[in-house]
Amino acid sequence: MASYKHFLATLSLIPVFIWFRFEEQFLTPLYYIKIPLDDYIPLLPIFVIPYLLWFAYVTWGILYTGLHSKMDFYKLIIFLGVGMSLAYTLYMIFPNAQNLRPEITRSDIFSRLLVLIYTFDTATNVCPSVHVINAYAVHAALIHTRPFCTRRINRYGSFILFILICASTVFTKQHSAFDVICGLLFGTLLYIPLYKLFRFKLNEPLDRLDGGAHG
């Protein structure tokens, strides 16, 4: 069990989640996000599927990296924690929301799921998109973690899911395209120092089992 005590690092994300719930309850939006591109993006309820898959993708990414590479696990936790913290700080400085959600009258399963999301997920605190930042974090971690990264189908599959998650935020009208652009920018600003500027390994038994973490 001692080999997996690093999973306790996930507890560091709890204050970040509490911070978000606080902002959802007490922040009053002052700015509404929209760009001309949003008018050309249709509502496609089927994209609720990749939108919801985000929750499984993030959870699985944490578990997979934690089981195969401590270093990439820690990088993922840092990416998630710092990324969300930066986003939530911006929400406090620049309280924002969106008015893109249409009235949904269809009764198919995808539309019903989307109505459910609209009910429980407010249209506030949207820019930058945390959905995008966290999906970026998971994809970056996975493509640097062995044995996942050694198979091309895994790398392509993760990238496709990452793109679908980003697309889902606008096709479900949960976000403006501008939120996605900002989320990708935030993700890139974190990716560069974590995976390009600082390349190092942990000589831990867990890392040796999978051939070592690499960046």
C-alpha positions as CSV (number, residue, x, y, z in Angstrom):
1,M,0.0,0.0,0.0
2,A,2.9,2.3,0.7
3,S,3.6,2.3,-3.1
4,Y,0.3,4.1,-3.7
5,K,0.4,6.7,-0.9
6,H,1.1,9.3,-3.6
7,F,-2.6,9.1,-4.5
8,L,-3.1,11.2,-1.3
9,A,-1.9,14.1,-3.4
10,T,-5.4,14.2,-5.0
11,L,-6.7,15.5,-1.7
12,S,-4.9,18.8,-2.6
13,L,-7.7,19.4,-5.2
14,I,-10.5,19.4,-2.6
15,P,-9.9,23.1,-1.6
16,V,-10.0,24.0,-5.3
17,F,-13.4,22.3,-5.7
18,I,-14.7,24.1,-2.6
19,W,-13.4,27.4,-4.1
20,F,-15.4,26.7,-7.2
21,R,-18.6,26.0,-5.3
22,F,-18.1,29.2,-3.4
23,E,-17.8,31.2,-6.6
24,E,-20.9,29.5,-8.0
25,Q,-22.9,30.6,-5.0
26,F,-21.6,34.1,-4.4
27,L,-20.1,35.6,-7.6
28,T,-22.4,37.9,-9.6
29,P,-21.5,38.0,-13.3
30,L,-20.5,41.4,-14.6
31,Y,-19.4,40.3,-18.1
32,Y,-21.2,38.1,-20.6
33,I,-19.0,36.1,-23.1
34,K,-19.8,35.9,-26.7
35,I,-18.0,36.2,-30.0
36,P,-19.4,36.3,-33.6
37,L,-18.3,32.7,-34.2
38,D,-20.8,31.5,-31.6
39,D,-23.7,32.5,-33.9
40,Y,-22.5,29.9,-36.5
41,I,-22.2,27.0,-34.0
42,P,-25.4,24.9,-33.9
43,L,-26.8,23.2,-30.9
44,L,-26.0,19.4,-31.2
45,P,-27.4,17.6,-28.2
46,I,-25.5,14.4,-29.1
47,F,-22.3,16.2,-27.9
48,V,-23.6,15.8,-24.4
49,I,-21.9,12.4,-24.5
50,P,-18.3,13.7,-24.8
51,Y,-19.2,16.5,-22.5
52,L,-20.1,13.9,-19.8
53,L,-17.2,11.7,-20.7
54,W,-15.0,14.4,-19.4
55,F,-15.7,13.3,-15.8
56,A,-14.6,9.7,-16.6
57,Y,-11.6,10.9,-18.7
58,V,-10.2,13.0,-15.8
59,T,-10.8,10.3,-13.2
60,W,-9.3,7.6,-15.4
61,G,-6.3,9.8,-16.2
62,I,-5.5,10.3,-12.5
63,L,-5.9,6.6,-11.8
64,Y,-3.8,5.5,-14.8
65,T,-0.9,7.9,-14.3
66,G,-1.0,7.1,-10.6
67,L,-0.7,3.4,-11.3
68,H,2.1,3.7,-13.9
69,S,4.2,6.8,-13.3
70,K,4.5,8.8,-10.1
71,M,6.2,11.7,-11.9
72,D,3.4,12.0,-14.6
73,F,0.8,11.6,-11.8
74,Y,2.3,14.5,-9.9
75,K,2.5,16.6,-13.1
76,L,-1.1,15.9,-13.8
77,I,-2.2,16.9,-10.2
78,I,-0.1,20.1,-10.6
79,F,-1.6,20.8,-14.0
80,L,-5.2,20.3,-12.7
81,G,-4.7,22.2,-9.5
82,V,-2.8,25.2,-10.9
83,G,-5.0,25.3,-14.0
84,M,-8.3,25.4,-12.0
85,S,-6.8,27.9,-9.5
86,L,-5.8,30.3,-12.3
87,A,-9.3,30.0,-13.9
88,Y,-11.0,30.6,-10.6
89,T,-8.8,33.6,-9.8
90,L,-9.8,35.1,-13.2
91,Y,-13.5,34.4,-12.4
92,M,-13.1,36.5,-9.2
93,I,-11.3,39.3,-11.1
94,F,-13.5,39.1,-14.2
95,P,-16.9,37.6,-13.1
96,N,-18.4,36.2,-16.2
97,A,-21.2,34.2,-17.7
98,Q,-22.9,33.4,-21.0
99,N,-26.4,33.7,-22.5
100,L,-26.0,31.1,-25.2
101,R,-28.3,28.4,-23.9
102,P,-31.4,27.9,-26.1
103,E,-34.8,26.6,-25.0
104,I,-34.7,22.8,-25.6
105,T,-38.0,21.4,-26.8
106,R,-37.0,18.0,-28.2
107,S,-37.5,14.9,-26.0
108,D,-34.7,12.6,-27.3
109,I,-32.3,11.2,-24.7
110,F,-29.5,13.6,-25.6
111,S,-31.8,16.6,-25.2
112,R,-33.0,15.3,-21.9
113,L,-29.5,14.9,-20.6
114,L,-28.6,18.4,-21.7
115,V,-31.7,19.8,-19.9
116,L,-30.5,18.0,-16.8
117,I,-27.0,19.5,-17.2
118,Y,-28.5,23.0,-17.6
119,T,-30.5,22.4,-14.4
120,F,-27.5,21.6,-12.2
121,D,-24.7,23.5,-14.0
122,T,-25.0,27.2,-14.0
123,A,-24.1,29.4,-17.0
124,T,-21.7,31.4,-14.8
125,N,-17.9,31.2,-14.4
126,V,-17.2,30.0,-17.9
127,C,-14.1,31.8,-19.3
128,P,-11.7,30.1,-19.5
129,S,-13.3,26.7,-19.8
130,V,-12.2,24.3,-17.0
131,H,-13.5,21.5,-19.1
132,V,-10.9,22.3,-21.7
133,I,-8.1,23.0,-19.2
134,N,-8.6,19.7,-17.4
135,A,-9.0,17.7,-20.6
136,Y,-5.7,19.2,-21.9
137,A,-4.0,18.2,-18.6
138,V,-5.2,14.6,-18.9
139,H,-4.2,14.3,-22.5
140,A,-0.8,15.7,-21.8
141,A,-0.2,13.4,-18.9
142,L,-1.3,10.3,-20.8
143,I,0.9,10.9,-23.9
144,H,3.9,11.1,-21.6
145,T,3.1,8.0,-19.5
146,R,4.3,4.5,-20.3
147,P,2.9,2.0,-21.3
148,F,0.1,4.2,-22.6
149,C,2.2,6.5,-24.8
150,T,4.0,3.6,-26.5
151,R,0.9,2.6,-28.5
152,R,-0.1,5.0,-31.3
153,I,-3.8,4.0,-31.1
154,N,-3.8,5.2,-27.4
155,R,-2.3,8.5,-28.3
156,Y,-4.7,9.1,-31.2
157,G,-7.6,7.9,-29.1
158,S,-6.8,10.3,-26.3
159,F,-6.3,13.2,-28.7
160,I,-9.7,12.5,-30.4
161,L,-11.5,12.4,-27.1
162,F,-9.7,15.6,-26.0
163,I,-10.9,17.4,-29.2
164,L,-14.4,16.0,-28.8
165,I,-14.6,17.3,-25.3
166,C,-13.5,20.7,-26.4
167,A,-16.0,20.7,-29.2
168,S,-18.8,19.5,-26.8
169,T,-18.5,22.6,-24.7
170,V,-19.7,24.8,-27.7
171,F,-22.0,22.3,-29.4
172,T,-24.0,21.9,-26.1
173,K,-23.9,25.7,-25.7
174,Q,-22.2,25.4,-22.3
175,H,-19.5,27.7,-23.5
176,S,-18.6,30.4,-26.0
177,A,-15.8,29.5,-28.5
178,F,-13.9,32.3,-26.7
179,D,-13.9,30.2,-23.5
180,V,-12.4,27.3,-25.4
181,I,-9.7,29.5,-26.9
182,C,-8.8,30.8,-23.5
183,G,-8.8,27.3,-22.0
184,L,-6.4,26.1,-24.7
185,L,-4.2,29.1,-24.0
186,F,-4.1,28.4,-20.3
187,G,-3.4,24.7,-21.0
188,T,-0.5,25.6,-23.3
189,L,1.0,28.0,-20.7
190,L,1.0,25.1,-18.2
191,Y,2.1,22.4,-20.6
192,I,5.3,24.2,-21.6
193,P,6.9,24.4,-18.2
194,L,5.7,21.0,-17.1
195,Y,6.6,19.0,-20.2
196,K,9.1,21.0,-22.2
197,L,11.2,23.1,-19.9
198,F,11.6,20.7,-17.0
199,R,12.5,17.1,-18.1
200,F,13.3,14.8,-15.2
201,K,12.6,11.4,-13.8
202,L,11.7,9.9,-10.5
203,N,13.8,6.8,-9.6
204,E,11.0,5.1,-7.8
205,P,10.0,1.4,-8.1
206,L,6.7,2.3,-9.6
207,D,8.4,4.3,-12.4
208,R,10.9,1.4,-13.1
209,L,8.0,-1.0,-13.5
210,D,6.7,0.9,-16.5
211,G,10.0,1.9,-18.0
212,G,10.2,5.3,-16.4
213,A,8.3,8.5,-16.8
214,H,9.5,10.8,-19.5
215,G,8.6,14.2,-20.8
